[in-house]
Amino acid sequence: MSELWLPGGALDLDDFVRRVHEQIARFAETHGLAQAMVEVELRDGARYVLDTIASEPGHGFVTLRPHATDNGERQELIVPLASVAQIRIAPAEQEPQFGFALPDTSD
């Protein structure tokens, strides 16, 4: 795996994560969204739709917190920033609308 090269020298993870958060907010605002969906793809091909990303614990590592699994299980992944292949920002999928629609009785 190649090393992550960032222009400008030393990596400030707090600044990186802050800028990612700003980019997410800008995307949502530009597209008139209440929320955006953020998906991280790691270099090994694993993909995670995130609740949060944090600059902790530092030293080149970030913490990814994916959405809960179908059974409600939560997890946090501490990964080297160099393992991130891409971050995708897209409109969040709307929750399906549940409910019962009565038939139209007007004839």
PyMOL commands that place a pseudoatom at each C-alpha (Angstrom):
pseudoatom trace, name=CA, resn=MET, resi=1, chain=A, elem=C, hetatm=0, pos=[0.000, 0.000, 0.000]
pseudoatom trace, name=CA, resn=SER, resi=2, chain=A, elem=C, hetatm=0, pos=[1.365, 3.407, -0.887]
pseudoatom trace, name=CA, resn=GLU, resi=3, chain=A, elem=C, hetatm=0, pos=[1.699, 6.087, 1.750]
pseudoatom trace, name=CA, resn=LEU, resi=4, chain=A, elem=C, hetatm=0, pos=[-0.759, 8.953, 1.905]
pseudoatom trace, name=CA, resn=TRP, resi=5, chain=A, elem=C, hetatm=0, pos=[0.830, 12.110, 0.574]
pseudoatom trace, name=CA, resn=LEU, resi=6, chain=A, elem=C, hetatm=0, pos=[-0.628, 15.412, 1.638]
pseudoatom trace, name=CA, resn=PRO, resi=7, chain=A, elem=C, hetatm=0, pos=[0.604, 18.695, 0.209]
pseudoatom trace, name=CA, resn=GLY, resi=8, chain=A, elem=C, hetatm=0, pos=[1.835, 21.198, 2.730]
pseudoatom trace, name=CA, resn=GLY, resi=9, chain=A, elem=C, hetatm=0, pos=[3.883, 18.973, 4.991]
pseudoatom trace, name=CA, resn=ALA, resi=10, chain=A, elem=C, hetatm=0, pos=[2.901, 17.574, 8.377]
pseudoatom trace, name=CA, resn=LEU, resi=11, chain=A, elem=C, hetatm=0, pos=[-0.619, 16.286, 8.850]
pseudoatom trace, name=CA, resn=ASP, resi=12, chain=A, elem=C, hetatm=0, pos=[-2.847, 17.992, 11.434]
pseudoatom trace, name=CA, resn=LEU, resi=13, chain=A, elem=C, hetatm=0, pos=[-5.654, 15.471, 12.018]
pseudoatom trace, name=CA, resn=ASP, resi=14, chain=A, elem=C, hetatm=0, pos=[-7.822, 17.952, 13.934]
pseudoatom trace, name=CA, resn=ASP, resi=15, chain=A, elem=C, hetatm=0, pos=[-7.654, 20.350, 10.994]
pseudoatom trace, name=CA, resn=PHE, resi=16, chain=A, elem=C, hetatm=0, pos=[-8.300, 17.543, 8.493]
pseudoatom trace, name=CA, resn=VAL, resi=17, chain=A, elem=C, hetatm=0, pos=[-11.408, 16.314, 10.343]
pseudoatom trace, name=CA, resn=ARG, resi=18, chain=A, elem=C, hetatm=0, pos=[-12.655, 19.899, 10.828]
pseudoatom trace, name=CA, resn=ARG, resi=19, chain=A, elem=C, hetatm=0, pos=[-12.314, 20.506, 7.088]
pseudoatom trace, name=CA, resn=VAL, resi=20, chain=A, elem=C, hetatm=0, pos=[-14.147, 17.259, 6.269]
pseudoatom trace, name=CA, resn=HIS, resi=21, chain=A, elem=C, hetatm=0, pos=[-16.970, 18.368, 8.588]
pseudoatom trace, name=CA, resn=GLU, resi=22, chain=A, elem=C, hetatm=0, pos=[-17.045, 21.765, 6.850]
pseudoatom trace, name=CA, resn=GLN, resi=23, chain=A, elem=C, hetatm=0, pos=[-17.193, 20.091, 3.432]
pseudoatom trace, name=CA, resn=ILE, resi=24, chain=A, elem=C, hetatm=0, pos=[-20.104, 17.901, 4.566]
pseudoatom trace, name=CA, resn=ALA, resi=25, chain=A, elem=C, hetatm=0, pos=[-21.976, 20.946, 5.916]
pseudoatom trace, name=CA, resn=ARG, resi=26, chain=A, elem=C, hetatm=0, pos=[-21.274, 22.900, 2.715]
pseudoatom trace, name=CA, resn=PHE, resi=27, chain=A, elem=C, hetatm=0, pos=[-22.563, 20.005, 0.574]
pseudoatom trace, name=CA, resn=ALA, resi=28, chain=A, elem=C, hetatm=0, pos=[-25.757, 19.739, 2.629]
pseudoatom trace, name=CA, resn=GLU, resi=29, chain=A, elem=C, hetatm=0, pos=[-26.342, 23.497, 2.512]
pseudoatom trace, name=CA, resn=THR, resi=30, chain=A, elem=C, hetatm=0, pos=[-25.641, 23.757, -1.218]
pseudoatom trace, name=CA, resn=HIS, resi=31, chain=A, elem=C, hetatm=0, pos=[-28.122, 20.974, -1.964]
pseudoatom trace, name=CA, resn=GLY, resi=32, chain=A, elem=C, hetatm=0, pos=[-30.751, 22.081, 0.572]
pseudoatom trace, name=CA, resn=LEU, resi=33, chain=A, elem=C, hetatm=0, pos=[-30.402, 18.924, 2.650]
pseudoatom trace, name=CA, resn=ALA, resi=34, chain=A, elem=C, hetatm=0, pos=[-31.114, 18.475, 6.334]
pseudoatom trace, name=CA, resn=GLN, resi=35, chain=A, elem=C, hetatm=0, pos=[-28.441, 15.765, 6.401]
pseudoatom trace, name=CA, resn=ALA, resi=36, chain=A, elem=C, hetatm=0, pos=[-25.886, 14.253, 4.084]
pseudoatom trace, name=CA, resn=MET, resi=37, chain=A, elem=C, hetatm=0, pos=[-24.784, 10.642, 3.826]
pseudoatom trace, name=CA, resn=VAL, resi=38, chain=A, elem=C, hetatm=0, pos=[-21.048, 10.128, 4.331]
pseudoatom trace, name=CA, resn=GLU, resi=39, chain=A, elem=C, hetatm=0, pos=[-19.444, 6.900, 3.185]
pseudoatom trace, name=CA, resn=VAL, resi=40, chain=A, elem=C, hetatm=0, pos=[-15.795, 6.033, 3.710]
pseudoatom trace, name=CA, resn=GLU, resi=41, chain=A, elem=C, hetatm=0, pos=[-14.057, 3.469, 1.547]
pseudoatom trace, name=CA, resn=LEU, resi=42, chain=A, elem=C, hetatm=0, pos=[-10.879, 1.958, 2.912]
pseudoatom trace, name=CA, resn=ARG, resi=43, chain=A, elem=C, hetatm=0, pos=[-8.027, 0.793, 0.707]
pseudoatom trace, name=CA, resn=ASP, resi=44, chain=A, elem=C, hetatm=0, pos=[-8.969, -2.845, 1.392]
pseudoatom trace, name=CA, resn=GLY, resi=45, chain=A, elem=C, hetatm=0, pos=[-12.362, -2.181, -0.259]
pseudoatom trace, name=CA, resn=ALA, resi=46, chain=A, elem=C, hetatm=0, pos=[-14.429, -2.069, 2.945]
pseudoatom trace, name=CA, resn=ARG, resi=47, chain=A, elem=C, hetatm=0, pos=[-17.110, 0.638, 2.929]
pseudoatom trace, name=CA, resn=TYR, resi=48, chain=A, elem=C, hetatm=0, pos=[-18.804, 2.242, 5.903]
pseudoatom trace, name=CA, resn=VAL, resi=49, chain=A, elem=C, hetatm=0, pos=[-21.671, 4.733, 6.074]
pseudoatom trace, name=CA, resn=LEU, resi=50, chain=A, elem=C, hetatm=0, pos=[-20.699, 6.948, 8.983]
pseudoatom trace, name=CA, resn=ASP, resi=51, chain=A, elem=C, hetatm=0, pos=[-22.376, 8.609, 11.912]
pseudoatom trace, name=CA, resn=THR, resi=52, chain=A, elem=C, hetatm=0, pos=[-19.146, 10.422, 12.803]
pseudoatom trace, name=CA, resn=ILE, resi=53, chain=A, elem=C, hetatm=0, pos=[-15.441, 10.749, 12.146]
pseudoatom trace, name=CA, resn=ALA, resi=54, chain=A, elem=C, hetatm=0, pos=[-13.094, 11.976, 14.877]
pseudoatom trace, name=CA, resn=SER, resi=55, chain=A, elem=C, hetatm=0, pos=[-9.422, 12.925, 14.940]
pseudoatom trace, name=CA, resn=GLU, resi=56, chain=A, elem=C, hetatm=0, pos=[-8.816, 10.764, 18.008]
pseudoatom trace, name=CA, resn=PRO, resi=57, chain=A, elem=C, hetatm=0, pos=[-6.617, 8.985, 18.967]
pseudoatom trace, name=CA, resn=GLY, resi=58, chain=A, elem=C, hetatm=0, pos=[-4.270, 10.982, 16.729]
pseudoatom trace, name=CA, resn=HIS, resi=59, chain=A, elem=C, hetatm=0, pos=[-0.738, 10.028, 15.682]
pseudoatom trace, name=CA, resn=GLY, resi=60, chain=A, elem=C, hetatm=0, pos=[-1.991, 9.357, 12.145]
pseudoatom trace, name=CA, resn=PHE, resi=61, chain=A, elem=C, hetatm=0, pos=[-5.148, 7.499, 13.241]
pseudoatom trace, name=CA, resn=VAL, resi=62, chain=A, elem=C, hetatm=0, pos=[-8.808, 8.575, 13.080]
pseudoatom trace, name=CA, resn=THR, resi=63, chain=A, elem=C, hetatm=0, pos=[-11.918, 7.028, 14.612]
pseudoatom trace, name=CA, resn=LEU, resi=64, chain=A, elem=C, hetatm=0, pos=[-14.787, 6.104, 12.297]
pseudoatom trace, name=CA, resn=ARG, resi=65, chain=A, elem=C, hetatm=0, pos=[-18.188, 5.386, 13.806]
pseudoatom trace, name=CA, resn=PRO, resi=66, chain=A, elem=C, hetatm=0, pos=[-20.418, 3.598, 11.285]
pseudoatom trace, name=CA, resn=HIS, resi=67, chain=A, elem=C, hetatm=0, pos=[-24.202, 3.567, 11.552]
pseudoatom trace, name=CA, resn=ALA, resi=68, chain=A, elem=C, hetatm=0, pos=[-25.566, 0.824, 13.772]
pseudoatom trace, name=CA, resn=THR, resi=69, chain=A, elem=C, hetatm=0, pos=[-25.956, -2.590, 12.190]
pseudoatom trace, name=CA, resn=ASP, resi=70, chain=A, elem=C, hetatm=0, pos=[-29.389, -4.095, 11.555]
pseudoatom trace, name=CA, resn=ASN, resi=71, chain=A, elem=C, hetatm=0, pos=[-29.376, -5.605, 15.049]
pseudoatom trace, name=CA, resn=GLY, resi=72, chain=A, elem=C, hetatm=0, pos=[-28.500, -2.233, 16.624]
pseudoatom trace, name=CA, resn=GLU, resi=73, chain=A, elem=C, hetatm=0, pos=[-24.860, -3.104, 17.300]
pseudoatom trace, name=CA, resn=ARG, resi=74, chain=A, elem=C, hetatm=0, pos=[-22.534, -0.105, 17.467]
pseudoatom trace, name=CA, resn=GLN, resi=75, chain=A, elem=C, hetatm=0, pos=[-18.836, -0.115, 16.710]
pseudoatom trace, name=CA, resn=GLU, resi=76, chain=A, elem=C, hetatm=0, pos=[-15.950, 2.280, 16.347]
pseudoatom trace, name=CA, resn=LEU, resi=77, chain=A, elem=C, hetatm=0, pos=[-13.076, 1.688, 13.966]
pseudoatom trace, name=CA, resn=ILE, resi=78, chain=A, elem=C, hetatm=0, pos=[-9.682, 3.220, 14.670]
pseudoatom trace, name=CA, resn=VAL, resi=79, chain=A, elem=C, hetatm=0, pos=[-7.837, 3.283, 11.359]
pseudoatom trace, name=CA, resn=PRO, resi=80, chain=A, elem=C, hetatm=0, pos=[-4.737, 4.953, 9.970]
pseudoatom trace, name=CA, resn=LEU, resi=81, chain=A, elem=C, hetatm=0, pos=[-5.759, 7.920, 7.845]
pseudoatom trace, name=CA, resn=ALA, resi=82, chain=A, elem=C, hetatm=0, pos=[-3.575, 6.440, 5.102]
pseudoatom trace, name=CA, resn=SER, resi=83, chain=A, elem=C, hetatm=0, pos=[-6.020, 3.506, 4.880]
pseudoatom trace, name=CA, resn=VAL, resi=84, chain=A, elem=C, hetatm=0, pos=[-8.818, 5.811, 3.659]
pseudoatom trace, name=CA, resn=ALA, resi=85, chain=A, elem=C, hetatm=0, pos=[-9.167, 5.547, -0.120]
pseudoatom trace, name=CA, resn=GLN, resi=86, chain=A, elem=C, hetatm=0, pos=[-12.070, 7.975, -0.476]
pseudoatom trace, name=CA, resn=ILE, resi=87, chain=A, elem=C, hetatm=0, pos=[-14.820, 9.816, 1.359]
pseudoatom trace, name=CA, resn=ARG, resi=88, chain=A, elem=C, hetatm=0, pos=[-18.114, 10.099, -0.528]
pseudoatom trace, name=CA, resn=ILE, resi=89, chain=A, elem=C, hetatm=0, pos=[-20.741, 12.697, 0.383]
pseudoatom trace, name=CA, resn=ALA, resi=90, chain=A, elem=C, hetatm=0, pos=[-24.239, 12.270, -1.043]
pseudoatom trace, name=CA, resn=PRO, resi=91, chain=A, elem=C, hetatm=0, pos=[-27.840, 13.107, -0.152]
pseudoatom trace, name=CA, resn=ALA, resi=92, chain=A, elem=C, hetatm=0, pos=[-29.039, 11.015, 2.788]
pseudoatom trace, name=CA, resn=GLU, resi=93, chain=A, elem=C, hetatm=0, pos=[-31.663, 8.468, 1.881]
pseudoatom trace, name=CA, resn=GLN, resi=94, chain=A, elem=C, hetatm=0, pos=[-34.996, 9.316, 3.335]
pseudoatom trace, name=CA, resn=GLU, resi=95, chain=A, elem=C, hetatm=0, pos=[-36.531, 6.814, 5.686]
pseudoatom trace, name=CA, resn=PRO, resi=96, chain=A, elem=C, hetatm=0, pos=[-39.333, 4.844, 4.047]
pseudoatom trace, name=CA, resn=GLN, resi=97, chain=A, elem=C, hetatm=0, pos=[-42.770, 6.095, 4.989]
pseudoatom trace, name=CA, resn=PHE, resi=98, chain=A, elem=C, hetatm=0, pos=[-44.707, 3.510, 6.941]
pseudoatom trace, name=CA, resn=GLY, resi=99, chain=A, elem=C, hetatm=0, pos=[-48.409, 3.627, 7.386]
pseudoatom trace, name=CA, resn=PHE, resi=100, chain=A, elem=C, hetatm=0, pos=[-51.631, 2.231, 6.103]
pseudoatom trace, name=CA, resn=ALA, resi=101, chain=A, elem=C, hetatm=0, pos=[-53.390, 3.870, 3.180]
pseudoatom trace, name=CA, resn=LEU, resi=102, chain=A, elem=C, hetatm=0, pos=[-57.139, 3.411, 3.216]
pseudoatom trace, name=CA, resn=PRO, resi=103, chain=A, elem=C, hetatm=0, pos=[-58.771, 2.863, -0.157]
pseudoatom trace, name=CA, resn=ASP, resi=104, chain=A, elem=C, hetatm=0, pos=[-60.578, 5.797, -1.719]
pseudoatom trace, name=CA, resn=THR, resi=105, chain=A, elem=C, hetatm=0, pos=[-64.287, 5.233, -1.002]
pseudoatom trace, name=CA, resn=SER, resi=106, chain=A, elem=C, hetatm=0, pos=[-65.623, 8.050, -3.165]
pseudoatom trace, name=CA, resn=ASP, resi=107, chain=A, elem=C, hetatm=0, pos=[-67.380, 6.730, -6.280]
for i in range(1, 107): cmd.bond("trace and resi %d" % i, "trace and resi %d" % (i + 1))
show_as sticks, trace
zoom trace
